[in-house]
Amino acid sequence: MIEKQAGRAGRTTAQQCRVTVCRGCCCGDAAKIPGVDHTGQIPRLRAALDGAAPVRASDCLDVCDQANVVVVQPSPAGRAAGGRPVWLGLVNDDDALADIAAWIRAGGPGLAEPPGVLDLYALTVSRRVREQLET
């Protein structure tokens, strides 16, 4: 759900990228991925984006072997330019969150080249899994 809020830092609109962070059965689970501040991950990503895109949590996205999973959906302009949702797995450190946030602030899928390091996190999911998020 996209929220519209007043104020520069809190403003989100339908013209922005959207970010979904899996928080299902495995993502966000300290027993599966110890040593990660799972609770603070979403607030840190929101702060790094500084209102550039809404961040939402989702139930299981069905790619549990890649926990923690983040999906970046392009803005309408990014989609018009050929951008498609980008699935990133094993996002378990603040450096990855910072790289994701910088890319989104630069325009995200279709509008800005992702930092090369994000290639290490990129994953391909089945059409069935992709369609679950896009509905």
TORPA-4810 file (N, C-alpha, C, O; in nm, 3 decimals):
<nodes>
NODE_1_0.084_-0.118_0.000_0.000_0.000_0.000_0.088_0.123_0.000_0.180_0.135_0.082_M
NODE_2_0.061_0.215_-0.090_0.138_0.339_-0.099_0.072_0.442_-0.010_-0.049_0.465_-0.017_I
NODE_3_0.154_0.504_0.073_0.103_0.606_0.163_0.134_0.744_0.106_0.240_0.765_0.048_E
NODE_4_0.041_0.836_0.123_0.068_0.975_0.088_0.075_1.052_0.218_-0.023_1.059_0.293_K
NODE_5_0.191_1.110_0.244_0.212_1.183_0.368_0.260_1.323_0.336_0.321_1.347_0.232_Q
NODE_6_0.230_1.413_0.426_0.279_1.550_0.409_0.424_1.557_0.453_0.471_1.474_0.531_A
NODE_7_0.493_1.655_0.401_0.632_1.675_0.441_0.728_1.614_0.342_0.701_1.508_0.286_G
NODE_8_0.840_1.680_0.320_0.937_1.637_0.220_0.993_1.498_0.249_0.991_1.412_0.161_R
NODE_9_1.041_1.474_0.369_1.105_1.346_0.400_1.006_1.231_0.402_1.044_1.118_0.373_A
NODE_10_0.880_1.257_0.436_0.782_1.150_0.446_0.697_1.134_0.324_0.607_1.050_0.323_G
NODE_11_0.721_1.210_0.220_0.634_1.209_0.103_0.658_1.085_0.017_0.772_1.055_-0.019_R
NODE_12_0.551_1.015_-0.016_0.557_0.906_-0.111_0.441_0.923_-0.207_0.331_0.963_-0.167_T
NODE_13_0.465_0.893_-0.332_0.360_0.905_-0.431_0.362_0.784_-0.522_0.454_0.703_-0.517_T
NODE_14_0.260_0.773_-0.605_0.253_0.663_-0.700_0.357_0.679_-0.810_0.371_0.589_-0.892_A
NODE_15_0.430_0.789_-0.814_0.531_0.812_-0.917_0.669_0.759_-0.877_0.765_0.778_-0.950_Q
NODE_16_0.679_0.694_-0.763_0.807_0.647_-0.713_0.822_0.496_-0.730_0.725_0.425_-0.757_Q
NODE_17_0.945_0.450_-0.714_0.969_0.307_-0.700_0.897_0.260_-0.574_0.863_0.341_-0.488_C
NODE_18_0.874_0.132_-0.565_0.820_0.072_-0.444_0.914_-0.039_-0.400_0.968_-0.111_-0.483_R
NODE_19_0.932_-0.051_-0.271_1.023_-0.150_-0.216_0.945_-0.244_-0.125_0.871_-0.200_-0.037_V
NODE_20_0.963_-0.373_-0.148_0.900_-0.475_-0.065_1.008_-0.558_0.002_1.099_-0.608_-0.065_T
NODE_21_0.999_-0.571_0.132_1.094_-0.650_0.209_1.020_-0.771_0.263_0.920_-0.758_0.333_V
NODE_22_1.069_-0.889_0.230_1.006_-1.012_0.277_1.026_-1.025_0.427_1.136_-1.004_0.479_C
NODE_23_0.920_-1.059_0.494_0.924_-1.088_0.637_0.835_-1.208_0.664_0.753_-1.207_0.755_R
NODE_24_0.854_-1.312_0.584_0.774_-1.433_0.597_0.838_-1.533_0.690_0.889_-1.497_0.797_G
NODE_25_0.836_-1.656_0.650_0.880_-1.764_0.739_1.030_-1.763_0.767_1.072_-1.800_0.877_C
NODE_26_1.110_-1.722_0.672_1.256_-1.727_0.689_1.321_-1.589_0.692_1.412_-1.564_0.772_C
NODE_27_1.276_-1.501_0.607_1.332_-1.365_0.607_1.294_-1.297_0.737_1.179_-1.302_0.780_C
NODE_28_1.390_-1.235_0.799_1.364_-1.169_0.927_1.375_-1.262_1.045_1.340_-1.223_1.157_G
NODE_29_1.422_-1.384_1.024_1.429_-1.484_1.130_1.572_-1.495_1.183_1.662_-1.541_1.112_D
NODE_30_1.592_-1.454_1.306_1.725_-1.456_1.367_1.777_-1.599_1.384_1.898_-1.620_1.389_A
NODE_31_1.688_-1.696_1.395_1.733_-1.835_1.407_1.792_-1.884_1.275_1.888_-1.961_1.275_A
NODE_32_1.737_-1.839_1.162_1.789_-1.880_1.031_1.912_-1.798_0.993_2.010_-1.851_0.941_K
NODE_33_1.907_-1.667_1.020_2.018_-1.579_0.985_2.059_-1.502_1.111_2.012_-1.391_1.134_I
NODE_34_2.146_-1.563_1.192_2.188_-1.496_1.315_2.283_-1.380_1.285_2.346_-1.373_1.180_P
NODE_35_2.290_-1.289_1.381_2.384_-1.178_1.371_2.335_-1.060_1.288_2.411_-0.968_1.262_G
NODE_36_2.209_-1.063_1.247_2.150_-0.954_1.169_2.041_-0.889_1.252_1.959_-0.959_1.312_V
NODE_37_2.038_-0.757_1.255_1.932_-0.685_1.324_1.811_-0.678_1.232_1.788_-0.578_1.165_D
NODE_38_1.735_-0.786_1.229_1.620_-0.795_1.140_1.513_-0.691_1.173_1.452_-0.634_1.082_H
NODE_39_1.491_-0.666_1.300_1.390_-0.570_1.341_1.421_-0.430_1.290_1.331_-0.356_1.251_T
NODE_40_1.548_-0.394_1.289_1.588_-0.260_1.247_1.609_-0.245_1.098_1.631_-0.133_1.050_G
NODE_41_1.605_-0.354_1.023_1.637_-0.347_0.880_1.541_-0.257_0.803_1.586_-0.174_0.724_Q
NODE_42_1.413_-0.272_0.823_1.316_-0.190_0.748_1.325_-0.043_0.789_1.328_0.043_0.701_I
NODE_43_1.330_-0.010_0.918_1.347_0.132_0.953_1.476_0.193_0.898_1.477_0.309_0.859_P
NODE_44_1.585_0.116_0.896_1.710_0.168_0.840_1.698_0.192_0.690_1.750_0.291_0.639_R
NODE_45_1.630_0.103_0.619_1.610_0.122_0.476_1.522_0.244_0.451_1.551_0.323_0.361_L
NODE_46_1.416_0.260_0.528_1.331_0.379_0.514_1.410_0.506_0.538_1.395_0.604_0.464_R
NODE_47_1.494_0.506_0.639_1.575_0.624_0.669_1.674_0.652_0.557_1.695_0.767_0.520_A
NODE_48_1.735_0.548_0.502_1.832_0.566_0.394_1.764_0.619_0.267_1.825_0.692_0.190_A
NODE_49_1.638_0.581_0.247_1.565_0.629_0.130_1.515_0.772_0.149_1.490_0.842_0.051_L
NODE_50_1.501_0.816_0.273_1.460_0.952_0.304_1.337_0.995_0.224_1.334_1.105_0.168_D
NODE_51_1.236_0.908_0.219_1.112_0.942_0.151_1.115_0.922_0.001_1.017_0.954_-0.066_G
NODE_52_1.225_0.870_-0.055_1.234_0.852_-0.200_1.148_0.738_-0.252_1.118_0.734_-0.371_A
NODE_53_1.107_0.647_-0.165_1.022_0.535_-0.204_0.959_0.474_-0.080_1.021_0.470_0.026_A
NODE_54_0.835_0.428_-0.093_0.775_0.359_0.021_0.835_0.220_0.038_0.872_0.155_-0.060_P
NODE_55_0.844_0.176_0.162_0.896_0.044_0.194_0.787_-0.028_0.271_0.733_0.023_0.369_V
NODE_56_0.756_-0.149_0.224_0.653_-0.228_0.293_0.708_-0.366_0.322_0.798_-0.415_0.254_R
NODE_57_0.652_-0.427_0.424_0.687_-0.565_0.457_0.583_-0.657_0.395_0.466_-0.620_0.381_A
NODE_58_0.626_-0.776_0.357_0.538_-0.872_0.292_0.549_-1.005_0.364_0.650_-1.035_0.428_S
NODE_59_0.445_-1.085_0.353_0.455_-1.224_0.396_0.553_-1.294_0.304_0.610_-1.232_0.214_D
NODE_60_0.573_-1.421_0.325_0.672_-1.500_0.252_0.659_-1.483_0.100_0.550_-1.497_0.044_C
NODE_61_0.771_-1.451_0.036_0.776_-1.436_-0.109_0.825_-1.564_-0.177_0.847_-1.566_-0.298_L
NODE_62_0.843_-1.670_-0.099_0.870_-1.804_-0.150_1.006_-1.820_-0.217_1.021_-1.898_-0.311_D
NODE_63_1.104_-1.748_-0.168_1.244_-1.770_-0.209_1.329_-1.777_-0.082_1.427_-1.704_-0.066_V
NODE_64_1.288_-1.867_0.006_1.343_-1.875_0.141_1.494_-1.901_0.144_1.561_-1.860_0.239_C
NODE_65_1.547_-1.967_0.044_1.690_-1.994_0.043_1.772_-1.868_0.017_1.895_-1.873_0.024_D
NODE_66_1.707_-1.756_-0.013_1.775_-1.630_-0.042_1.750_-1.523_0.065_1.775_-1.405_0.041_Q
NODE_67_1.700_-1.563_0.181_1.665_-1.467_0.286_1.786_-1.381_0.323_1.898_-1.432_0.334_A
NODE_68_1.765_-1.259_0.342_1.651_-1.169_0.338_1.633_-1.116_0.196_1.730_-1.080_0.128_N
NODE_69_1.508_-1.110_0.152_1.477_-1.073_0.015_1.416_-0.933_0.011_1.331_-0.898_0.093_V
NODE_70_1.462_-0.853_-0.086_1.411_-0.719_-0.112_1.375_-0.712_-0.259_1.454_-0.753_-0.345_V
NODE_71_1.256_-0.659_-0.290_1.214_-0.642_-0.428_1.195_-0.493_-0.454_1.125_-0.424_-0.379_V
NODE_72_1.259_-0.444_-0.560_1.246_-0.304_-0.599_1.162_-0.299_-0.726_1.204_-0.348_-0.831_V
NODE_73_1.044_-0.239_-0.716_0.957_-0.224_-0.832_0.979_-0.086_-0.892_0.989_0.013_-0.819_Q
NODE_74_0.988_-0.079_-1.025_1.017_0.050_-1.088_0.903_0.149_-1.072_0.787_0.112_-1.052_P
NODE_75_0.938_0.275_-1.082_0.837_0.381_-1.088_0.768_0.369_-1.223_0.816_0.297_-1.311_S
NODE_76_0.656_0.438_-1.243_0.593_0.437_-1.375_0.688_0.482_-1.487_0.687_0.426_-1.596_P
NODE_77_0.770_0.584_-1.459_0.866_0.630_-1.559_0.972_0.523_-1.584_1.014_0.502_-1.698_A
NODE_78_1.014_0.456_-1.480_1.112_0.349_-1.494_1.057_0.232_-1.573_1.127_0.174_-1.656_G
NODE_79_0.931_0.197_-1.548_0.868_0.089_-1.624_0.855_0.129_-1.770_0.880_0.048_-1.859_R
NODE_80_0.816_0.254_-1.796_0.804_0.301_-1.935_0.938_0.297_-2.007_0.943_0.281_-2.129_A
NODE_81_1.046_0.310_-1.931_1.180_0.306_-1.989_1.234_0.163_-1.998_1.349_0.142_-2.037_A
NODE_82_1.152_0.065_-1.963_1.192_-0.076_-1.974_1.230_-0.143_-1.843_1.266_-0.260_-1.843_G
NODE_83_1.221_-0.071_-1.732_1.255_-0.129_-1.603_1.153_-0.232_-1.559_1.033_-0.216_-1.584_G
NODE_84_1.199_-0.334_-1.494_1.115_-0.439_-1.438_1.152_-0.459_-1.292_1.259_-0.416_-1.251_R
NODE_85_1.065_-0.522_-1.213_1.100_-0.547_-1.073_1.233_-0.621_-1.061_1.261_-0.714_-1.138_P
NODE_86_1.312_-0.579_-0.965_1.442_-0.641_-0.941_1.436_-0.709_-0.805_1.407_-0.646_-0.703_V
NODE_87_1.464_-0.838_-0.805_1.464_-0.919_-0.684_1.608_-0.931_-0.635_1.698_-0.967_-0.711_W
NODE_88_1.628_-0.902_-0.507_1.760_-0.908_-0.445_1.753_-1.000_-0.324_1.665_-0.986_-0.239_L
NODE_89_1.845_-1.093_-0.316_1.847_-1.187_-0.205_1.974_-1.174_-0.124_2.070_-1.109_-0.165_G
NODE_90_1.972_-1.236_-0.008_2.085_-1.235_0.086_2.121_-1.093_0.128_2.238_-1.061_0.149_L
NODE_91_2.020_-1.008_0.141_2.039_-0.869_0.183_2.043_-0.868_0.335_1.941_-0.848_0.402_V
NODE_92_2.162_-0.890_0.388_2.175_-0.909_0.532_2.276_-0.815_0.598_2.323_-0.841_0.709_N
NODE_93_2.310_-0.705_0.529_2.402_-0.610_0.590_2.365_-0.467_0.549_2.298_-0.445_0.448_D
NODE_94_2.411_-0.373_0.628_2.378_-0.232_0.604_2.442_-0.178_0.477_2.387_-0.085_0.416_D
NODE_95_2.555_-0.232_0.434_2.616_-0.186_0.309_2.524_-0.216_0.190_2.509_-0.134_0.100_D
NODE_96_2.463_-0.334_0.191_2.369_-0.369_0.084_2.249_-0.275_0.086_2.204_-0.229_-0.019_A
NODE_97_2.196_-0.246_0.205_2.083_-0.153_0.215_2.122_-0.016_0.162_2.043_0.048_0.093_L
NODE_98_2.242_0.030_0.193_2.287_0.161_0.146_2.298_0.163_-0.006_2.260_0.261_-0.070_A
NODE_99_2.350_0.056_-0.065_2.362_0.048_-0.211_2.224_0.046_-0.277_2.203_0.112_-0.379_D
NODE_100_2.132_-0.027_-0.220_1.995_-0.033_-0.273_1.931_0.105_-0.265_1.870_0.151_-0.361_I
NODE_101_1.945_0.170_-0.151_1.884_0.302_-0.132_1.945_0.405_-0.229_1.871_0.486_-0.286_A
NODE_102_2.075_0.403_-0.247_2.139_0.498_-0.340_2.088_0.478_-0.482_2.063_0.575_-0.553_A
NODE_103_2.072_0.354_-0.522_2.021_0.323_-0.656_1.878_0.374_-0.674_1.845_0.432_-0.777_W
NODE_104_1.795_0.351_-0.573_1.655_0.396_-0.580_1.649_0.548_-0.583_1.572_0.605_-0.661_I
NODE_105_1.729_0.615_-0.501_1.730_0.762_-0.502_1.775_0.816_-0.637_1.736_0.926_-0.676_R
NODE_106_1.857_0.739_-0.710_1.903_0.781_-0.843_1.799_0.751_-0.951_1.816_0.794_-1.066_A
NODE_107_1.692_0.680_-0.917_1.585_0.651_-1.014_1.540_0.507_-1.016_1.426_0.480_-1.053_G
NODE_108_1.626_0.413_-0.977_1.588_0.274_-0.970_1.576_0.207_-1.106_1.627_0.257_-1.206_G
NODE_109_1.506_0.092_-1.109_1.496_0.013_-1.232_1.445_0.095_-1.351_1.345_0.165_-1.342_P
NODE_110_1.518_0.083_-1.462_1.480_0.151_-1.585_1.535_0.291_-1.599_1.547_0.341_-1.711_G
NODE_111_1.571_0.355_-1.487_1.618_0.493_-1.493_1.762_0.511_-1.448_1.827_0.609_-1.486_L
NODE_112_1.814_0.420_-1.369_1.951_0.432_-1.319_2.016_0.295_-1.319_1.953_0.194_-1.288_A
NODE_113_2.143_0.293_-1.354_2.219_0.168_-1.347_2.242_0.134_-1.200_2.285_0.219_-1.122_E
NODE_114_2.215_0.010_-1.162_2.243_-0.028_-1.023_2.393_-0.036_-0.999_2.469_-0.065_-1.091_P
NODE_115_2.436_-0.009_-0.876_2.577_-0.029_-0.846_2.615_-0.174_-0.878_2.536_-0.265_-0.855_P
NODE_116_2.734_-0.194_-0.932_2.777_-0.328_-0.973_2.767_-0.432_-0.863_2.743_-0.549_-0.891_G
NODE_117_2.786_-0.390_-0.739_2.782_-0.485_-0.629_2.644_-0.548_-0.614_2.632_-0.659_-0.561_V
NODE_118_2.540_-0.481_-0.660_2.406_-0.539_-0.649_2.388_-0.661_-0.738_2.296_-0.740_-0.717_L
NODE_119_2.476_-0.679_-0.837_2.472_-0.801_-0.917_2.491_-0.924_-0.830_2.438_-1.031_-0.861_D
NODE_120_2.565_-0.909_-0.721_2.587_-1.021_-0.629_2.460_-1.061_-0.556_2.449_-1.174_-0.509_L
NODE_121_2.364_-0.971_-0.547_2.240_-0.996_-0.473_2.123_-1.032_-0.565_2.022_-1.085_-0.519_Y
NODE_122_2.137_-1.004_-0.694_2.026_-1.024_-0.788_1.990_-1.172_-0.798_2.077_-1.259_-0.796_A
NODE_123_1.860_-1.198_-0.807_1.814_-1.335_-0.824_1.697_-1.338_-0.922_1.627_-1.238_-0.942_L
NODE_124_1.678_-1.453_-0.980_1.568_-1.474_-1.073_1.468_-1.566_-1.005_1.505_-1.670_-0.949_T
NODE_125_1.342_-1.528_-1.010_1.239_-1.609_-0.946_1.141_-1.656_-1.053_1.136_-1.602_-1.163_V
NODE_126_1.064_-1.757_-1.018_0.967_-1.811_-1.112_0.855_-1.710_-1.139_0.832_-1.619_-1.060_S
NODE_127_0.789_-1.727_-1.249_0.678_-1.639_-1.285_0.569_-1.643_-1.177_0.510_-1.540_-1.144_R
NODE_128_0.543_-1.760_-1.122_0.442_-1.775_-1.017_0.477_-1.688_-0.897_0.391_-1.619_-0.842_R
NODE_129_0.602_-1.690_-0.856_0.646_-1.611_-0.741_0.638_-1.462_-0.774_0.589_-1.383_-0.693_V
NODE_130_0.685_-1.423_-0.893_0.679_-1.281_-0.933_0.536_-1.231_-0.932_0.509_-1.121_-0.884_R
NODE_131_0.445_-1.310_-0.984_0.305_-1.267_-0.993_0.241_-1.249_-0.856_0.149_-1.169_-0.841_E
NODE_132_0.287_-1.323_-0.757_0.233_-1.306_-0.621_0.255_-1.164_-0.572_0.167_-1.107_-0.508_Q
NODE_133_0.370_-1.107_-0.600_0.402_-0.974_-0.551_0.331_-0.867_-0.633_0.291_-0.764_-0.578_L
NODE_134_0.315_-0.889_-0.762_0.260_-0.786_-0.849_0.108_-0.776_-0.842_0.050_-0.685_-0.902_E
NODE_135_0.043_-0.866_-0.771_-0.103_-0.858_-0.760_-0.144_-0.772_-0.645_-0.264_-0.754_-0.621_T
</nodes>
